[in-house]
Amino acid sequence: MTIGFSDGVLHNLFNQESDRHKAGYLKYINFNAVELHCINESLMDEMINNLDNKLYSEFLYISLHAPAFSWNNDKNISLLKKIRLIFVKFNIKNVVIHPDEIKDWSIFEKFKDLPLSLENMDRDKKAYKNIKSLKEIINKYGFMLTLDLNHCYDNDETMILAEDFQDEFKDKIVEYHISGYDKEKKHTTLFDKSEQIRIINSIKFKNIPIIIESCFNKAYDVKKEYKYIEDCLRTRLT
């Protein structure tokens, strides 16, 4: 099983966003996957110029969450070039993009070498929350899908939506995002929310990497969350 964390989950514990890349917390739990989360261009520059890729050499799977930009102008060509540099430096397997603000999809035409995937959106977004809207874009431009199960839960607490996504895109899903749901905080822990076990239980395919996006205020809760999710998954998927 390939499972790990987004490196943004401890952002509440550090004064500077870039500190979470240097803190070494990713090493102290024995997981094998990580998602590098870029929230802005300066953090992309930090990854390119200052972050040692040797820190990540032991991970079997590394993905990159691109910033939630409006990808619609010439400047974004330079941003995509930076993503390509990060892709090469860290041997990125998947680049996750939020599709809700994209107006001009042709901007990605020159970057087909990148392993791009679209993420399904939560209920607050205007589009790309359901299968129909994502299927049209994925089929037309050849994207893959990162399935965020928290977002599925936000749109449908029965998780039938998550099941339908997996049935429809079973050959397109390259990564799962998982976390507990809180209406205000959005992404929170699962280990203390037994009633949300259906979020974990909705995972159908054990060969797809799982990235935990539960956000923390206490560092020791990271280990609790990992163990809880891993134990639940091993019971179901083995």
LODRENBA-242714 format. One record per atom (N, C-alpha, C): residue number from 1; residue in three letters; atom name; y, z, x. Coordinates in steps of 0.05 Angstrom, whole numbers. Atoms other than C-alpha are relative to their C-alpha. Example, Ala and Ser with C-alpha at 12.3 -4.5 7.8 and 13.67 -1.06 7.14 Angstrom:
BEGIN
   resi   resn   name       yy       zz       xx
      1    ala      N      -24        0       18
      1    ala     CA      -90      156      246
      1    ala      C       24        0       18
      2    ser      N      -24       -1      -16
      2    ser     CA      -21      143      273
      2    ser      C       22       14      -15
# end
This chain:
BEGIN
   resi   resn   name       yy       zz       xx
      1    met      N      -24        0       17
      1    met     CA        0        0        0
      1    met      C       25        0       18
      2    thr      N      -25        2      -15
      2    thr     CA       68      -20       27
      2    thr      C       22       14      -16
      3    ile      N      -19      -16       15
      3    ile     CA      120       32        6
      3    ile      C       19       14       19
      4    gly      N      -20      -14      -16
      4    gly     CA      185       61       33
      4    gly      C       26        3      -16
      5    phe      N      -26       -6       12
      5    phe     CA      258       74       20
      5    phe      C       21      -21        6
      6    ser      N      -25       12       -8
      6    ser     CA      324       39       16
      6    ser      C       14       20       18
      7    asp      N      -13      -19      -18
      7    asp     CA      365       68       73
      7    asp      C       27        9      -12
      8    gly      N      -24      -10       13
      8    gly     CA      421       80       23
      8    gly      C       -5       25      -16
      9    val      N        7      -22       18
      9    val     CA      385      137      -12
      9    val      C       13       27        8
     10    leu      N      -12      -25      -10
     10    leu     CA      418      191       31
     10    leu      C       30       -3        4
     11    his      N      -29        5       -6
     11    his     CA      489      164       27
     11    his      C       17       25       -7
     12    asn      N      -16      -24        8
     12    asn     CA      512      230       -6
     12    asn      C        0       21       23
     13    leu      N        3      -21      -21
     13    leu     CA      492      268       58
     13    leu      C       16       -7       25
     14    phe      N      -13        9      -24
     14    phe     CA      534      229      108
     14    phe      C       30       -6       -5
     15    asn      N      -29        5        3
     15    asn     CA      609      224      120
     15    asn      C        7      -29        2
     16    gln      N       -4       29       -4
     16    gln     CA      605      152      143
     16    gln      C      -24      -15       -9
     17    glu      N       23       15        9
     17    glu     CA      562       99      111
     17    glu      C      -18       -9       22
     18    ser      N       16        9      -22
     18    ser     CA      539       74      179
     18    ser      C      -18       22       11
     19    asp      N       16      -22      -12
     19    asp     CA      512      143      197
     19    asp      C      -29        0      -10
     20    arg      N       27       -1       10
     20    arg     CA      452      134      153
     20    arg      C      -19      -18       15
     21    his      N       17       17      -17
     21    his     CA      428       79      199
     21    his      C       -7       13       26
     22    lys      N        4      -12      -26
     22    lys     CA      433      124      260
     22    lys      C      -14       27       -1
     23    ala      N        9      -28        2
     23    ala     CA      408      189      233
     23    ala      C      -30        4        7
     24    gly      N       28       -3       -7
     24    gly     CA      334      175      246
     24    gly      C      -17       12      -22
     25    tyr      N       15      -12       22
     25    tyr     CA      313      203      179
     25    tyr      C      -23      -18       -9
     26    leu      N       20       18        9
     26    leu     CA      272      141      166
     26    leu      C      -27        4       15
     27    lys      N       24       -4      -16
     27    lys     CA      222      162      220
     27    lys      C      -16       24       -7
     28    tyr      N       14      -25        2
     28    tyr     CA      204      231      197
     28    tyr      C      -19        1      -23
     29    ile      N       21        3       21
     29    ile     CA      163      209      137
     29    ile      C      -17      -24        7
     30    asn      N       19       21       -9
     30    asn     CA      102      166      149
     30    asn      C       -2      -22      -21
     31    phe      N        1       23       18
     31    phe     CA      121      106      106
     31    phe      C        3      -25       16
     32    asn      N        2       25      -16
     32    asn     CA      116       33      127
     32    asn      C       19      -22       -9
     33    ala      N      -18       20        9
     33    ala     CA      172       -3       91
     33    ala      C       28       11       -2
     34    val      N      -28       -9        3
     34    val     CA      248        0       89
     34    val      C       17      -23       -9
     35    glu      N      -19       20        8
     35    glu     CA      305      -36       56
     35    glu      C       27        7       12
     36    leu      N      -27       -4      -11
     36    leu     CA      371      -42       94
     36    leu      C       20       -8      -22
     37    his      N      -18        4       22
     37    his     CA      426      -35       43
     37    his      C       29       -4       10
     38    cys      N      -27        6       -8
     38    cys     CA      492      -69       58
     38    cys      C       18        2      -25
     39    ile      N      -18       -2       23
     39    ile     CA      547      -46       11
     39    ile      C       26      -16        5
     40    asn      N      -25       15       -5
     40    asn     CA      603      -85       46
     40    asn      C       -3      -15       26
     41    glu      N        2       16      -24
     41    glu     CA      618     -132      103
     41    glu      C        1       16       25
     42    ser      N       -1      -16      -24
     42    ser     CA      635      -78      153
     42    ser      C      -27       12        7
     43    leu      N       26      -10       -5
     43    leu     CA      566      -49      145
     43    leu      C      -19      -22       11
     44    met      N       15       23      -11
     44    met     CA      537     -118      157
     44    met      C        7       -4       30
     45    asp      N       -8        2      -28
     45    asp     CA      577     -121      222
     45    asp      C      -12       22       17
     46    glu      N       13      -22      -14
     46    glu     CA      550      -53      241
     46    glu      C      -29       -6        6
     47    met      N       28        7       -4
     47    met     CA      479      -78      232
     47    met      C       -3      -21       22
     48    ile      N        2       23      -19
     48    ile     CA      492     -141      273
     48    ile      C        7        9       28
     49    asn      N      -11       -6      -26
     49    asn     CA      531     -110      330
     49    asn      C      -10       27       13
     50    asn      N        5      -27      -11
     50    asn     CA      509      -37      337
     50    asn      C      -27       12       -7
     51    leu      N       25      -12        8
     51    leu     CA      444      -22      301
     51    leu      C      -23      -11       16
     52    asp      N       22        7      -18
     52    asp     CA      384      -23      348
     52    asp      C      -24       -8      -17
     53    asn      N       23        9       16
     53    asn     CA      328      -65      317
     53    asn      C      -26       14        9
     54    lys      N       24      -14       -9
     54    lys     CA      278      -25      358
     54    lys      C       -6       24      -17
     55    leu      N        5      -23       18
     55    leu     CA      288       33      310
     55    leu      C      -17       -8      -24
     56    tyr      N       14        9       24
     56    tyr     CA      255      -10      257
     56    tyr      C      -26      -16        7
     57    ser      N       23       17       -9
     57    ser     CA      199      -42      299
     57    ser      C      -27        9      -11
     58    glu      N       25      -10        9
     58    glu     CA      145        2      270
     58    glu      C       -5       -6      -30
     59    phe      N        3        5       29
     59    phe     CA      157      -18      197
     59    phe      C      -15      -26       -5
     60    leu      N       15       25        7
     60    leu     CA      109      -69      167
     60    leu      C       17      -18      -17
     61    tyr      N      -16       16       19
     61    tyr     CA      161      -92      117
     61    tyr      C       29        9        1
     62    ile      N      -29       -6        0
     62    ile     CA      237      -96      122
     62    ile      C       14      -20      -18
     63    ser      N      -16       18       17
     63    ser     CA      282     -124       68
     63    ser      C       29        7        3
     64    leu      N      -29       -3       -1
     64    leu     CA      357     -130       61
     64    leu      C       12       -2      -27
     65    his      N      -14        2       26
     65    his     CA      399     -114        0
     65    his      C       28       -9        6
     66    ala      N      -26       11       -5
     66    ala     CA      460     -159        3
     66    ala      C       22       14      -17
     67    pro      N      -21      -12       16
     67    pro     CA      528     -133      -20
     67    pro      C        3      -14      -27
     68    ala      N       -4       11       26
     68    ala     CA      545     -144      -93
     68    ala      C       27      -15       -2
     69    phe      N      -24       16        0
     69    phe     CA      598     -197      -80
     69    phe      C       -1      -21      -22
     70    ser      N       -1       25       16
     70    ser     CA      622     -254     -124
     70    ser      C       -3      -23       20
     71    trp      N        6       20      -20
     71    trp     CA      589     -309      -84
     71    trp      C       11      -27       -8
     72    asn      N      -12       24       11
     72    asn     CA      638     -363     -102
     72    asn      C       21      -14       16
     73    asn      N      -21       13      -15
     73    asn     CA      683     -383      -46
     73    asn      C       -8       -5       29
     74    asp      N        7        8      -27
     74    asp     CA      685     -409       26
     74    asp      C       -5       25       18
     75    lys      N        5      -24      -16
     75    lys     CA      688     -338       55
     75    lys      C      -29        8       -1
     76    asn      N       28       -9        3
     76    asn     CA      619     -325       28
     76    asn      C      -19      -16       17
     77    ile      N       17       14      -19
     77    ile     CA      591     -379       73
     77    ile      C       -2       16       26
     78    ser      N        1      -16      -24
     78    ser     CA      610     -335      132
     78    ser      C      -17       26       -5
     79    leu      N       16      -24        6
     79    leu     CA      578     -275       97
     79    leu      C      -30       -7        0
     80    leu      N       28        8        0
     80    leu     CA      514     -313       86
     80    leu      C      -10       -6       29
     81    lys      N        7        3      -28
     81    lys     CA      515     -331      160
     81    lys      C       -6       26       13
     82    lys      N        5      -27      -10
     82    lys     CA      519     -257      175
     82    lys      C      -27       10      -10
     83    ile      N       26       -8       10
     83    ile     CA      460     -245      130
     83    ile      C      -23      -14       15
     84    arg      N       20       14      -16
     84    arg     CA      422     -298      169
     84    arg      C       -4       14       27
     85    leu      N        3      -14      -26
     85    leu     CA      437     -260      234
     85    leu      C      -16       25       -3
     86    ile      N       16      -24        5
     86    ile     CA      410     -196      204
     86    ile      C      -29       -7       -6
     87    phe      N       27       10        6
     87    phe     CA      350     -235      177
     87    phe      C      -16       -5       26
     88    val      N       14        7      -26
     88    val     CA      333     -259      248
     88    val      C       -4       26       16
     89    lys      N        1      -24      -18
     89    lys     CA      349     -193      284
     89    lys      C      -21       19       -9
     90    phe      N       18      -21       10
     90    phe     CA      306     -149      239
     90    phe      C      -25      -11      -12
     91    asn      N       24       13       12
     91    asn     CA      253     -199      217
     91    asn      C       -2        7      -30
     92    ile      N       -2       -7       28
     92    ile     CA      274     -191      145
     92    ile      C      -19      -17      -17
     93    lys      N       20       14       17
     93    lys     CA      221     -209       93
     93    lys      C       12       -8      -27
     94    asn      N      -11        6       26
     94    asn     CA      265     -209       31
     94    asn      C       30        8        0
     95    val      N      -28       -6        3
     95    val     CA      340     -213       17
     95    val      C        6        2      -30
     96    val      N       -4       -5       29
     96    val     CA      359     -182      -50
     96    val      C       29       -5       -7
     97    ile      N      -27        7        9
     97    ile     CA      419     -209      -88
     97    ile      C        3        7      -29
     98    his      N       -7       -5       28
     98    his     CA      452     -185     -152
     98    his      C       11      -27      -11
     99    pro      N       -9       26       10
     99    pro     CA      461     -248     -194
     99    pro      C       23        0      -20
    100    asp      N      -17       -1       23
    100    asp     CA      510     -223     -246
    100    asp      C       28      -11        4
    101    glu      N      -27       10       -5
    101    glu     CA      574     -245     -212
    101    glu      C        1      -27       12
    102    ile      N        1       27      -13
    102    ile     CA      551     -311     -183
    102    ile      C        8      -21      -20
    103    lys      N      -10       22       17
    103    lys     CA      588     -370     -213
    103    lys      C      -10      -27       11
    104    asp      N        7       26      -13
    104    asp     CA      571     -425     -162
    104    asp      C      -26        4       16
    105    trp      N       26       -4      -13
    105    trp     CA      497     -425     -145
    105    trp      C       -4      -19       23
    106    ser      N        4       19      -21
    106    ser     CA      505     -484      -99
    106    ser      C        6       11       28
    107    ile      N       -7      -13      -26
    107    ile     CA      532     -437      -45
    107    ile      C      -25        7       16
    108    phe      N       25       -7      -14
    108    phe     CA      460     -420      -28
    108    phe      C      -16      -24       10
    109    glu      N       15       23       -7
    109    glu     CA      438     -491      -17
    109    glu      C       -5       -4       30
    110    lys      N        2        3      -29
    110    lys     CA      450     -489       58
    110    lys      C      -15       23       13
    111    phe      N       13      -24      -11
    111    phe     CA      412     -424       65
    111    phe      C      -29        3      -11
    112    lys      N       27       -1       11
    112    lys     CA      343     -442       40
    112    lys      C      -21       11       19
    113    asp      N       18      -13      -20
    113    asp     CA      313     -414      104
    113    asp      C       -2       30       -5
    114    leu      N        0      -28        5
    114    leu     CA      330     -345       78
    114    leu      C      -19        6      -24
    115    pro      N       18       -8       22
    115    pro     CA      278     -309       34
    115    pro      C       15       14      -22
    116    leu      N      -18      -11       20
    116    leu     CA      325     -299      -24
    116    leu      C      -14        7      -26
    117    ser      N       10       -8       27
    117    ser     CA      308     -261      -88
    117    ser      C       22       11      -17
    118    leu      N      -19      -11       19
    118    leu     CA      347     -242     -150
    118    leu      C      -11       26      -11
    119    glu      N        8      -26       12
    119    glu     CA      346     -172     -179
    119    glu      C        8        0      -29
    120    asn      N       -6       -3       28
    120    asn     CA      342     -160     -254
    120    asn      C       21       23       -3
    121    met      N      -23      -18        2
    121    met     CA      404     -122     -278
    121    met      C       -4       21      -22
    122    asp      N        0      -22       19
    122    asp     CA      416      -58     -317
    122    asp      C       16       -7      -25
    123    arg      N      -12        6       25
    123    arg     CA      444      -54     -387
    123    arg      C       31       -3        1
    124    asp      N      -29        2       -2
    124    asp     CA      517      -48     -363
    124    asp      C        9      -28        8
    125    lys      N       -8       27       -8
    125    lys     CA      516     -119     -336
    125    lys      C       -1      -19      -23
    126    lys      N       -3       19       22
    126    lys     CA      533     -179     -379
    126    lys      C      -24      -19       -2
    127    ala      N       22       20        0
    127    ala     CA      474     -222     -359
    127    ala      C      -22        8       20
    128    tyr      N       22       -3      -18
    128    tyr     CA      408     -227     -322
    128    tyr      C      -15       27       -3
    129    lys      N       15      -24        7
    129    lys     CA      377     -167     -357
    129    lys      C      -28       -7      -12
    130    asn      N       25        8       14
    130    asn     CA      321     -207     -391
    130    asn      C      -13      -24       14
    131    ile      N       16       21      -12
    131    ile     CA      268     -258     -374
    131    ile      C       13      -27       -2
    132    lys      N      -10       27        5
    132    lys     CA      301     -319     -405
    132    lys      C       23       -7       20
    133    ser      N      -23        7      -17
    133    ser     CA      366     -315     -364
    133    ser      C       -8       -2       29
    134    leu      N        9        2      -28
    134    leu     CA      331     -302     -298
    134    leu      C      -19      -24        5
    135    lys      N       20       22       -4
    135    lys     CA      276     -353     -309
    135    lys      C       15      -27        4
    136    glu      N      -15       25       -2
    136    glu     CA      327     -409     -317
    136    glu      C       11       -4       28
    137    ile      N      -12        2      -27
    137    ile     CA      361     -394     -250
    137    ile      C      -22       -1       21
    138    ile      N       22        0      -20
    138    ile     CA      296     -378     -212
    138    ile      C      -14      -27        1
    139    asn      N       14       26        0
    139    asn     CA      263     -442     -234
    139    asn      C       18      -23       11
    140    lys      N      -17       21       -9
    140    lys     CA      324     -485     -220
    140    lys      C        6        0       30
    141    tyr      N       -8       -1      -28
    141    tyr     CA      341     -459     -151
    141    tyr      C      -21       11       19
    142    gly      N       22       -7      -18
    142    gly     CA      275     -433     -125
    142    gly      C        2       29       11
    143    phe      N        0      -28       -9
    143    phe     CA      292     -359     -118
    143    phe      C      -26       15       -7
    144    met      N       21      -18        7
    144    met     CA      240     -304     -119
    144    met      C       13       23      -16
    145    leu      N      -11      -22       17
    145    leu     CA      248     -239     -160
    145    leu      C       -6       27       13
    146    thr      N        4      -28       -6
    146    thr     CA      258     -167     -139
    146    thr      C        2       15      -27
    147    leu      N        1      -12       26
    147    leu     CA      238     -127     -200
    147    leu      C        8       30        2
    148    asp      N      -10      -28        1
    148    asp     CA      279      -63     -210
    148    asp      C      -10       13      -25
    149    leu      N       12      -13       23
    149    leu     CA      238      -18     -255
    149    leu      C       18       21      -13
    150    asn      N      -21      -18       12
    150    asn     CA      296       31     -264
    150    asn      C       17      -16      -20
    151    his      N      -16       17       17
    151    his     CA      336      -27     -293
    151    his      C      -16       -8      -25
    152    cys      N       17        6       24
    152    cys     CA      277      -45     -339
    152    cys      C        1       24      -19
    153    tyr      N       -1      -24       16
    153    tyr     CA      276       27     -363
    153    tyr      C       27        4      -14
    154    asp      N      -27       -2       11
    154    asp     CA      351       27     -374
    154    asp      C        3      -18      -25
    155    asn      N       -1       18       22
    155    asn     CA      342      -33     -420
    155    asn      C      -21        4      -21
    156    asp      N       22       -4       19
    156    asp     CA      277      -12     -452
    156    asp      C      -18       23       10
    157    glu      N       15      -24       -9
    157    glu     CA      248       58     -445
    157    glu      C      -30       -2       -5
    158    thr      N       29        4        4
    158    thr     CA      180       34     -471
    158    thr      C      -13      -13       24
    159    met      N        9       15      -23
    159    met     CA      174       -7     -407
    159    met      C      -16      -25       -7
    160    ile      N       13       26        7
    160    ile     CA      146      -66     -446
    160    ile      C       15      -22       14
    161    leu      N      -15       20      -14
    161    leu     CA      202     -106     -414
    161    leu      C      -11       -3       29
    162    ala      N       11        1      -27
    162    ala     CA      174      -88     -345
    162    ala      C      -27      -15        0
    163    glu      N       25       14        2
    163    glu     CA      105     -111     -367
    163    glu      C        4      -30       -4
    164    asp      N       -6       28        6
    164    asp     CA      133     -176     -394
    164    asp      C       10      -15       25
    165    phe      N      -10       12      -25
    165    phe     CA      171     -189     -329
    165    phe      C      -23       -6       19
    166    gln      N       22        3      -19
    166    gln     CA      108     -180     -289
    166    gln      C      -20      -22       -9
    167    asp      N       17       21       10
    167    asp     CA       67     -225     -334
    167    asp      C       13      -28        4
    168    glu      N      -14       26       -2
    168    glu     CA      120     -280     -332
    168    glu      C        4       -8       29
    169    phe      N       -7        7      -28
    169    phe     CA      137     -276     -257
    169    phe      C      -20       10       20
    170    lys      N       21      -12      -17
    170    lys     CA       71     -252     -228
    170    lys      C       -2      -14       28
    171    asp      N        1       15      -25
    171    asp     CA       75     -307     -174
    171    asp      C       27        0       14
    172    lys      N      -27        1      -11
    172    lys     CA      150     -296     -161
    172    lys      C       10       28       10
    173    ile      N       -9      -27       -7
    173    ile     CA      156     -220     -152
    173    ile      C       -7        6       29
    174    val      N        4       -6      -29
    174    val     CA      165     -202      -78
    174    val      C        5       29        7
    175    glu      N       -6      -27       -7
    175    glu     CA      189     -131      -83
    175    glu      C        5       15      -26
    176    tyr      N       -7      -18       22
    176    tyr     CA      192      -72     -132
    176    tyr      C       22       19       10
    177    his      N      -18      -22       -4
    177    his     CA      251      -24     -136
    177    his      C       -8       22      -20
    178    ile      N        9      -22       18
    178    ile     CA      233       44     -165
    178    ile      C       18       24        5
    179    ser      N      -16      -25       -2
    179    ser     CA      273      107     -180
    179    ser      C        0       12      -28
    180    gly      N       -4      -13       26
    180    gly     CA      285      158     -235
    180    gly      C       26       -9      -13
    181    tyr      N      -23        9       15
    181    tyr     CA      335      144     -289
    181    tyr      C       16       23      -10
    182    asp      N      -19      -18       12
    182    asp     CA      396      184     -307
    182    asp      C       24      -16      -10
    183    lys      N      -21       17       13
    183    lys     CA      449      156     -354
    183    lys      C       26       -1       16
    184    glu      N      -24       -1      -15
    184    glu     CA      506      179     -310
    184    glu      C       -4       -8       29
    185    lys      N        5        5      -29
    185    lys     CA      477      176     -239
    185    lys      C      -15      -26        5
    186    lys      N       16       24       -2
    186    lys     CA      433      116     -253
    186    lys      C      -25        3       15
    187    his      N       24       -2      -17
    187    his     CA      385      122     -194
    187    his      C       -3       28       10
    188    thr      N        5      -28       -8
    188    thr     CA      357      192     -186
    188    thr      C      -30        4        5
    189    thr      N       27       -6       -8
    189    thr     CA      292      227     -168
    189    thr      C      -19       -1      -24
    190    leu      N       21        1       20
    190    leu     CA      226      219     -205
    190    leu      C      -17       26        0
    191    phe      N       19      -22       -3
    191    phe     CA      188      280     -179
    191    phe      C        6       23      -20
    192    asp      N       -8      -21       19
    192    asp     CA      227      326     -227
    192    asp      C        4      -11      -28
    193    lys      N       -3       12       27
    193    lys     CA      223      279     -287
    193    lys      C      -27      -10       -9
    194    ser      N       27        8        7
    194    ser     CA      151      279     -310
    194    ser      C       -1      -19      -24
    195    glu      N        0       17       23
    195    glu     CA      171      245     -375
    195    glu      C        5      -29        7
    196    gln      N       -5       27       -8
    196    gln     CA      190      183     -335
    196    gln      C      -23      -12       17
    197    ile      N       23       10      -15
    197    ile     CA      121      173     -305
    197    ile      C       -6      -29       -7
    198    arg      N        5       28        9
    198    arg     CA      118      108     -345
    198    arg      C       14      -20       19
    199    ile      N      -13       18      -20
    199    ile     CA      167       79     -293
    199    ile      C      -19       -7       22
    200    ile      N       20        4      -21
    200    ile     CA      115       89     -239
    200    ile      C      -24      -15      -10
    201    asn      N       24       12       11
    201    asn     CA       57       70     -284
    201    asn      C        3      -29       -8
    202    ser      N       -5       28        8
    202    ser     CA       89        4     -301
    202    ser      C       -7      -20       22
    203    ile      N        7       18      -22
    203    ile     CA       72      -24     -232
    203    ile      C      -28      -12       -3
    204    lys      N       26       13        5
    204    lys     CA       16      -75     -240
    204    lys      C      -13      -11       26
    205    phe      N       11       14      -23
    205    phe     CA        8     -107     -171
    205    phe      C        2       17       25
    206    lys      N        0      -19      -23
    206    lys     CA      -12      -63     -112
    206    lys      C        7      -14       26
    207    asn      N       -5       14      -25
    207    asn     CA        0     -117      -60
    207    asn      C       30       -6        4
    208    ile      N      -28        5       -2
    208    ile     CA       75     -121      -72
    208    ile      C       15       24       11
    209    pro      N      -14      -22      -11
    209    pro     CA      121      -78      -29
    209    pro      C       17       15      -20
    210    ile      N      -15      -17       18
    210    ile     CA      154      -19      -64
    210    ile      C       22       14       16
    211    ile      N      -22      -14      -12
    211    ile     CA      223        6      -45
    211    ile      C       11       21      -19
    212    ile      N      -10      -22       16
    212    ile     CA      245       74      -71
    212    ile      C       30        1        3
    213    glu      N      -29       -1        0
    213    glu     CA      318       76      -91
    213    glu      C       11       27      -12
    214    ser      N       -9      -26       10
    214    ser     CA      321      149     -114
    214    ser      C       21       12       19
    215    cys      N      -21      -11      -17
    215    cys     CA      386      180      -89
    215    cys      C       -3       30        2
    216    phe      N        5      -28       -6
    216    phe     CA      386      249      -58
    216    phe      C       26       15        7
    217    asn      N      -21      -18      -10
    217    asn     CA      434      308      -48
    217    asn      C      -12       20       19
    218    lys      N       14      -18      -19
    218    lys     CA      382      348       -8
    218    lys      C      -20      -16       15
    219    ala      N       17       16      -16
    219    ala     CA      346      318       50
    219    ala      C      -29        6       -4
    220    tyr      N       29       -7        3
    220    tyr     CA      281      356       38
    220    tyr      C      -12      -11      -25
    221    asp      N       11       12       24
    221    asp     CA      275      323      -30
    221    asp      C      -11      -28        5
    222    val      N       11       26       -6
    222    val     CA      260      257        4
    222    val      C      -30        1        2
    223    lys      N       29       -2       -4
    223    lys     CA      191      280       24
    223    lys      C      -14        6      -27
    224    lys      N       12       -6       27
    224    lys     CA      178      308      -46
    224    lys      C       -2      -25      -16
    225    glu      N        0       25       16
    225    glu     CA      197      242      -78
    225    glu      C      -21      -19       10
    226    tyr      N       20       18      -11
    226    tyr     CA      155      201      -31
    226    tyr      C      -28        8       -7
    227    lys      N       27       -9        6
    227    lys     CA       93      244      -40
    227    lys      C       -7       -3      -30
    228    tyr      N        5        2       29
    228    tyr     CA      100      246     -116
    228    tyr      C       -6      -29       -8
    229    ile      N        4       28        7
    229    ile     CA      107      170     -122
    229    ile      C      -25      -11       12
    230    glu      N       24       10      -13
    230    glu     CA       53      156      -71
    230    glu      C      -25       10      -14
    231    asp      N       23      -12       14
    231    asp     CA        4      204     -105
    231    asp      C       -5      -14      -27
    232    cys      N        3       13       26
    232    cys     CA       17      173     -173
    232    cys      C      -11      -29        3
    233    leu      N        8       28       -4
    233    leu     CA        8      102     -146
    233    leu      C      -29       -1       10
    234    arg      N       27        1      -11
    234    arg     CA      -55      118     -107
    234    arg      C      -21        5      -22
    235    thr      N       18       -5       22
    235    thr     CA      -86      146     -170
    235    thr      C       -4      -24      -18
    236    arg      N        1       23       18
    236    arg     CA      -69       83     -209
    236    arg      C      -10      -25       13
    237    leu      N        4       27      -11
    237    leu     CA      -75       26     -160
    237    leu      C      -23       -2       20
    238    thr      N       23        2      -19
    238    thr     CA     -135       44     -117
    238    thr      C      -27       -1      -15
# end
